[in-house]
Amino acid sequence: MPAMFEITGTVKKIFDEQTFGSGFNKREFVITVPDGRFPQDIKFECVKDKVALLSSLSVGDEIKVSFDLRGREWKDNYYVNLNAWKLEPVGAAGGKKPAPAADEDPNIVDEPRHDEDVPF
C-alpha cells in the first residue's frame, strides 16, 4: 500500500479537465505552500471520479490535500505524480478568503519587490 501524505496550502491555479482517447480523465491544480522566504507551488492531479472534488474549489481557497505519491517509468524516463484523493477546506469560513474591509481598495495589488533574491 502506498504511503499517504497531507499538506495545507492556498489554491493558486485550477487547470481544465483533460480526457484522453482511452477514456482516462484527470484535472490538475496548484497550491502554494509557505516555506520560509520562498513559498512552494506544488501541482497535484485528481484522476477519474476524483476530478469532481475540484468542482467546489476556487483560486484563493485554503485547503488540506490528502494525496499519494505515484511513480512510473516510460522509455527509460521516470515520472512522479502527486495523486490527490481528498480535499478539505481549512478554517471556519470553508477556506474562502474574507471580503476586503470597507475602507480597503480591492483593486490595489502589491508590487513585487525587486531587492529579494530569486530562489533559482
C-alpha positions in Angstrom: 0.0 0.0 0.0 1.5 3.4 -1.0 2.2 6.0 1.7 -0.4 8.7 2.2 0.5 12.3 2.8 -1.3 15.6 3.7 -0.3 19.2 3.1 -2.1 22.5 3.5 -1.9 25.5 1.2 -3.7 28.1 -0.9 -5.2 27.2 -4.3 -3.2 29.1 -6.9 -4.5 27.6 -10.2 -7.0 25.1 -11.4 -6.5 23.6 -14.8 -9.2 22.4 -17.2 -10.1 18.7 -17.2 -8.3 16.5 -19.7 -9.8 13.4 -21.3 -7.7 11.0 -23.3 -8.7 8.6 -26.1 -8.6 5.7 -23.7 -11.4 7.3 -21.6 -9.0 8.2 -18.8 -9.6 11.7 -17.4 -7.7 14.0 -15.0 -7.6 17.5 -13.7 -4.6 19.3 -12.2 -4.4 22.1 -9.7 -1.6 24.0 -7.9 -1.4 25.1 -4.3 1.1 27.5 -2.7 2.7 26.3 0.5 4.6 28.6 2.8 8.3 27.5 3.0 10.4 30.3 4.6 11.4 33.1 2.2 10.3 31.1 -0.9 6.8 29.7 -0.9 6.5 26.5 -2.9 3.9 26.0 -5.8 3.0 22.3 -5.9 1.0 20.7 -8.6 -1.4 17.8 -7.9 -3.7 15.8 -10.1 -7.2 14.3 -9.5 -8.0 11.3 -11.7 -11.2 9.6 -12.8 -14.0 10.0 -10.2 -11.8 12.3 -8.0 -12.0 15.0 -10.7 -15.3 16.1 -9.2 -13.5 17.1 -6.0 -12.3 20.2 -7.8 -15.8 21.5 -8.8 -16.2 23.4 -5.5 -12.7 24.9 -5.3 -11.8 28.5 -6.2 -8.5 30.2 -6.6 -7.6 31.6 -3.2 -9.2 28.9 -1.1 -7.1 27.4 1.7 -7.3 23.6 1.6 -5.8 20.5 3.1 -4.9 18.0 0.4 -4.6 14.2 1.1 -2.5 12.5 -1.6 -0.4 9.6 -2.6 2.9 9.5 -4.5 2.7 7.7 -7.8 5.7 6.9 -9.9 6.3 5.2 -13.2 8.9 4.6 -15.9 8.3 5.2 -19.6 11.0 4.9 -22.3 13.8 5.0 -19.6 12.4 8.2 -18.1 10.9 8.3 -14.6 7.9 10.4 -13.6 6.3 11.2 -10.2 2.7 12.4 -9.7 1.0 13.7 -6.6 -2.4 12.0 -6.8 -4.9 13.9 -4.7 -7.8 11.8 -3.3 -9.3 14.1 -0.6 -9.6 17.9 -0.4 -10.8 19.7 2.7 -11.4 23.4 3.3 -9.3 24.9 6.1 -10.8 27.4 8.6 -14.3 28.3 9.7 -15.2 30.1 6.5 -14.8 27.0 4.5 -11.5 28.1 3.1 -12.8 31.2 1.5 -10.8 34.4 1.8 -12.5 37.1 3.8 -14.0 40.0 1.9 -11.9 43.2 2.0 -12.8 45.8 4.7 -15.0 48.7 3.6 -12.0 51.1 3.7 -9.8 48.8 1.6 -9.5 49.1 -2.2 -9.6 45.6 -3.6 -8.1 46.8 -6.9 -4.8 47.7 -5.3 -2.2 45.0 -5.9 1.2 44.9 -4.0 4.0 45.4 -6.4 6.7 42.7 -6.4 9.9 43.6 -4.5 12.9 43.5 -6.8 15.5 43.6 -4.0 14.8 40.0 -2.9 16.9 37.0 -4.1 15.4 34.8 -6.7 15.1 31.2 -5.4 16.7 29.7 -8.6 
